[in-house]
Amino acid sequence: MSKMKYVVMQLDQQIEFVQLPATHTYQLTALNLRLHKELEKLTAPNVPSLPKAIAECENLDIVNPSYKLHHGLDYINQLEQAFSSINEKAYPLISLLTEIRALQAQLEQWYEEEEELAN
């Protein structure tokens, strides 16, 4: 199995962890920073709350069961759904959705290849 890394995300006092292939962790962190940079430009009423990436780590042992570990592809799928449902008229979302979907496609391909290698 390939090496995994974790992105630590925080929204207010809530902390979450996203498990990704080590080769894609930086991309999620960079995407998260870009989305936060653009969020304030959105005027739609249904802009999602987005946690901030606050750290990356190679090893993770969650000792408190109230904290969640998200599968990377599940996380990016939820992110894509949240941003594709924004009814924005004043700011083009196409570039943001393109970046989200590009990472989504890369992760889908990565997990498919991993599954093929395991069989």
N, C-alpha and C positions, 0 to 999 in steps of 0.2 A: 504494500500500500504506500502511496505517495505521502510525503510529509504535509501535515496540515498546520495552519497557523490560526490565530484568533484575533478578531478585532473587538475591542471593548467599546461599547456604545453607551452613551448616557443621555437621558432626556429627563430634565429636572432632577429628581432624586432616584430615578429608576435606572438601573444598570442592566445591560444585556450583553451577550457574547455571541459573535457570529463566527462559526467555524468554516474556514475556506481552505482550498489548496494554497500552499505557501506561495506558489507562483502567481496567485491572483489577489493576495491580500492587499498589496499596495494599490491595486486598481480600485478596490472597494473604498479604501481610505481616501484616495484622490477623488473618486466620484462623490463621496459624502461631503468632502470639503467644497467641491464645486456646487453641489446642490444647495448647501447652506449659503453660499455666496449669492445664489440666484433666488432663493426663497423670498427674500425681502422685496423683490421686484414683482412678485406675483400679486394680483389684485383679486383673484377669485375667492369666494367665501369658503370653499372647501379645500384649501391648501392643507395638506397633512402635516402633523407634527412630526418632525424628523429628529431622531437622536443624533448626537454628534459623536464621531469617532474620536475617542480620547487616548487610545493606546492600541498597540499591536503586541502580541506575545506568541512565543513558540510553544509553550506548555501551559496547560490550564487544568486546575483541579478545583471544581466548584464544590465548596463544602457546605454552602447554604442552599437547600433545594428551592428556595423562593426565587433564585436567579435563573434565568432561562438561557439555554444554549440553542441557538438557531442554526440550522443547516444553511450553508451559504446560498444554495440555489433557492430554497424556500424564502429566505430573506429577500433576495433580489426579485423573485416573482411577486412578493407582496409589495415591494417598492415600486415595481412597474405598474401594478394594479392601482396603487394609490395615486401615482402621478398621471396615469392615463385617464383617471376619472376626474381630474381637475378641469373645470369648465372655465378656462382662462381665455379672455378676449384681448387683453391689453399687452400680453407678453407671449411670444411664440415658445411653446413648450417642445417643439419638434427636436431641437438640439439636445435638450435634457433627456427626453425619451429615447433618442438615438443612442446616447451614451449608456443609459440604463440597459437598453436592449442589446447593445453590443457586449456588455459584460455578461448579461443573461445568456446570450448565445455561446460565449466562450465557456461559461460554467457548464452549460448543458453538454457541450462537446467534451469537456474534460471528464465529467462524470460518466458519459457514455464510453469513452476510451478506458477509463478505470474499470468499468464493469466488464468490458471485453477482455481486459488483461486478467481479471480475476477468474474468468471462465476458461 
